[in-house]
Amino acid sequence: MQFFRTRFDYPDLPTSLRRYVVSVALIGSAMACVIPLLFPAPDLFFPWSLMILLPALSGIADRFPLHLTHKTSVNVGTALYLAMILLLPWQLPALLAFGGALIAQLSRTVRKPEIGFAEPLFNAGQVALYTLAGVSAVEGFRHVGLISSSANGVDFPALVVASSAMHLANTGLVAIVAALQMGIAPFRVWWHNLALDLTPQVTLTVLGAVTFNVAHASPYYLPVLLIPGFLVHRAVGQSVRLRVDTHEALASLVEVVELRDPYTAGHSRRVAQTARALALRLGLTAEEADEVETAGRVHDIGKVALDPAILSKTSALTNDEWHQMRQHPVFGANVVERFAAYQHGTALVRHHHEAFDGSGYPSGLAGEAIPLGARILAVADTFDALTSDRPYRTGMALAKARAILTDGAGTQWDPRVVQALLDQLDESPGTIPILNRDEQSATVHSELARPAA
């Protein structure tokens, strides 16, 4: 989690979110520590090596999460928590998982003291709660006779039950954070994350079974798991780096195209910022807003195929020139669809010039048939074009730009998206970049003053 930064008194966070952070941290830690005291484990022999090695390895996994994208990570420690549930008395997994996670999280404060204690305590409390959910589900199913203990090998029914319960609890706890942070419905965020994280959870479940078998053979074999873990961590990291570099390379190409016409310098970056703000206001999840923002950065990449004279022309375009201009969303979509990083953004690039009444291009889509992200980009793109200087006119005053968007709501643009922009300008104007003529001139001069490569 990256929501909390200093202490427990975060004035920049909603009160409800601050209370939730404290509640999860306190309840999770209390339950992890109190349950073994209230319900002591039976006086049975079980290897102390497991009680040391499993939380130690889970702490290492928590300290170095596996980053699937530049903004999404997976705690491989979940596989070790599953192994704890299968190997140890039910009173212990939550405590051991909490201890490993807390030590790992607190170790981050050594290098980054500004993190403080709230984030580590919240994350450790969250680990304790969803591990306890897995333990409770398994014990509950066993109590009613739906599953029975396995004498040999992996108890697959218990493994599936524990993994499912942990997945539901973990995604639910995270969804509440995101919902309180962004002011949207928790259930929608939870449902989105539930599906998004399903494949990693299945993989972690398989790793949990592998960990069980290794520990069952001998606890002292467990450290060997660090070798493949390190190799996978490094390989995935390189893959993520490649995806990030792809995003930045295409976005930089768009900025080069924009510099051919100095009046449009920074246009795509501003459109992306505006589009992300609108996506969040409309209730999209953070991941969905990321997709819209990413598409916004490259929405005009198709203009690289156009004659620069058309882009900088100050008079009306001829029919042939207008036909070429209308092809740039298609050219752009054809470029980005070749990259896996833009799998969900291709349609947004292709359709960001569709009109709500069906009069737009290139496909003449109308209403809800236009992807929501494309409707958001259309409004963000138009707003920046209206308020920025262009070769054929100066940037409009904000009031005039608002009036044009309002008049076109329901015909040219989705009225819901237009209203979201107007509300955002009224309530959080700092999130919408507006470039006046003086700022535009400064940007142009700054870009032109760069030394040639």
Residue, then its C-alpha position, 0 to 999 in steps of 0.5 A: m500500500q502506498f496511501f500513508r506516509t507519516r503518522f496517524d494524524y493525516p490531515d490530507l486524508p479523509t477522516s473516515l480513511r484515517r479511522y479505517v487505517v487505525s482500526v485495521a492496524l489495531i484490530g489486526s495486531a490485537m487479534a494476532c497476539v491475543i488469540p494464542l493467549l486465549f486459546p493456547a495451542p495443544d501440547l503437541f510436538f511441532p518443529w520449531s524450525l517451521m515457526i522460525l523459517l516460515p515467518a522469516l521467509s514470509g517477511i523477506a517476501d513482504r519486504f520485496p514484493l513482486h511488481l507485476t506492473h509499475k503500480t501493481s505488486v503481489n506479496v508472495g508471502t501469501a504462499l507462505y501464509l497458506a503453508m502455515i495454515l496447513l502445517l501449524p496449529w490454527q492459533l499460530p499462523a496469524l501471529l507468525a504472519f503478522g510478526g514477519a510482515l511487521i518486521a519487514q514493513l518496519s525495516r522500510t522505515v530505516r531507509k525512509p523515516e518519512i513513512g512513519f508507523a501507520e503504513p507498516l502497522f496497517n499492512a501488518g494488521q491487514v496480513a493478520l486479518y486476511t490470514l485469520a480469515g483463511v484459518s477461520a474458513v478452514e476450521g469452520f469447514r472442518h467443524v461442520g464436516l465439509i472438509s477433513s484433515s489429510a494425513n499425507g500430502v497437501d490437504f487440497p480442500a483446506l488449501v482451496v478454502a483458505s486461499s479463497a477466504m484470504h483472497l476475498a478478505n485481502t481484496g476487500l480490505v484494500a478496496i475499502v482503502a481505495a474507496l475511502q480515498m477516492g470517494i467511490a463505492p467500495f463494492r465496485v472497487w472490490w469486485h474489480n480487484l477480485a477479478l484482477d487479482l484472481t490469476p496471481q492468487v491462483t499462482l500463489t495457491v500453487l506456490g503454497a502447495v509447493t511450500f507445504n511439500v518442501a516443508h513437509a519433507s524437511p523444514y531445512y529445505l525451505p531456504v532453497l526456495l529463495i533461489p527460484g524466488f530471486l530469479v522470478h523476482r528479477a525476471v518480472g522486474q525486467s519485464v515491468r521495466l520494459r513495459v514502463d520504457t514502452h509507455e515512456a518511449l511512445a509518450s516521448l514520440v508524441e511529445v516530439v510530434e507536438l513540438r513540430d507545432p510549438y503551440t501544442a507542446g505539452h498537450s497530451r500530457r495535460v489531456a492525460q492529467t485531466a482525463r485521469a481526474l475525470a475518470l476518478r470523479l466518475g467512479l472508475t477504479a485507480e487501475e481504470a483511471d491509469e488506463v485512461e491516463t496512459a491512453g491520453r498520453v498517446h492519443d495523438i500519436g497517429k499525427v506522426a503520419l500526417d503532413p506537418a503542414i496540415l497540423s500547423k495550417t492557420s486557414a481552413l483545411t481542404n477536403d483532402e486535408w480534413h480526410q487525412m486529419r480524420q485518419h490520425p485516430v486510426f493510425g494511432a490505434n494501429v501503432v499502439e495495438r502492437f504493444a501489450a502494454y496498450q491492450h486496453g488503451t487501443a480502443l480509447v485512442r481509436h475512438h477519442h474523436e467519436a461524437f455522442d450523437g454519432s457524427g464523429y469519426p472514425s467509426g461513427l459510434a454513438g452514446e454508450a457504444i463509445p468506450l467510456g475512456a474515449r468519451i473522457l478523452a474527448v472532453a479532456d482533449t477539447f477542453d485543453a484545445l479550447t483553453s490553449d493558444r493555437p496558430y489560428r486563434t488565441g486560447m479562450a477564457l475559461a468561461k467561454a470554454r465552459a459554455i461551449l462544452t455545456d452547449g455541446a453536451g448530449t450532442q458532441w460530448d457525453p453530458r455526464v463527462v462534461q458535468a464531471l469536468l465542470d464539477q471538477l473545475d469548481e471543486s478541485p480546479g488544481t487537478i485540471p491543468i489550464l495553460n494560459r497564453d503567457e504560460q504557453s509562450a514560456t513553454v514554447h520558448s523553453e522547449l525551443a531553447r533545448p540544445a539539439a541532440 
